[in-house]
Amino acid sequence: MTPKLTVFGEVLWDVLPDVRLAGGATMNVAAHLQRYGMDVSFISRVGHDELGAELLAFMTQQGLDTQWVQTGETHLTGIAKANVSDSNEVTYKILHPVAWDYIQFDAAAAQQVADSDFFVYGTLAARDHTTRDTLLRYLARPGSGHTCIPVFDVNLRPPHYTREQVLELLSFAGIVKMNEHEIREVTGWLTPFENEKQAMAFLIDHFKLDMFVLTCGAEGARVLTGSGEYHQHPGFTVEVADTIGSGDAFLGAFLYQTATGHPLSESLEFACAAGAFVAGKAGALPAFGETDILDFIHTQQPSLPQYPVTH
C-alpha cells in the first residue's frame, strides 16, 4: 500500500529580484512527496485573489490535490521577499498577516490527518493563533487504532516564532528535522550545548522522539533514532544556483525513502543528494524525478568540495 502523508502549513509566492516563484516550505515538501508517488494531502489557505488562484493552478499542475487548501475572503495570499545576494544563505521578509495565518479547523481534514502514516508540519505556520490552534487540534486528535507519526520541520525565521511555541510543537513530534543553527538555539533553551550528537540525544530523550534528523552545512547530515541507531553522510558537490527549497527537498526525499522502508543510511544519502540537486538549480521545485537523484549519487566525485545541505 502506498504510504499516506498529510502536510500542513504555508503556501506563498517567493518574490526574487527578477522572478516570482511558488513556494512555502510545507508546500514544497508536499510537492516533492507527490513527485515520488506518495499519497499526499496538503492543508493550507490562500486568499480570494489573483495570486491565490495562480497558486492553486500551480499546485494542480504539480499533481497536488488542493481539496484541503482553503480560500479566504479577508486576507491576501502569502508573499515572501527573498534576498539571494548570498546564494548559500537566502534570507526572507515574510508578509504578515496573510491567508495561511487563518487556516480553519475542518473535521474531515482532521480525520485525514488521523488516517495518515505521517503528518508533516513546520514552525512558520504556527506564528499566529488561528492556524496554530488548528494545528494543535490536529496534533492532539487521537487516531482510531492507526499510528500517525508527526514530523516537525523546525524552520526558525525571525521574528516569526517564540521559544514557547517551538517547544510546544516539539512535544507532539515523533520525527524532528533541524539545521545546525536551529539545534544550537533550541537546545540552548533547555540545557548547555556541548556538541550536535549530544544535543540530538538530549532532545530525543527530553521529547521522547522516534528520530532526529540534522542537516550540518559542509558536513552533510546526520540521523539518530530513539533506539540509538546513528548515521551520517558527508554531503555532495554541486555548483550552487541558490539554496531556496534545498532543505524541503531533503525532507521530502528522506520521508519518501523512510516511508517506503529503505534503511536509514540509504534514506540519508538520497536526501542529501536531493537537497544538493535542488541547490544546483534555480528555485525550490526544479523538474526532476527519483532517477535523476540516483544518477546524481552515482556520478559524484568524493574528492571534490562538498555542498552544504541547509534550509
Disulfide bonds with the S-S distance in Angstrom:
none
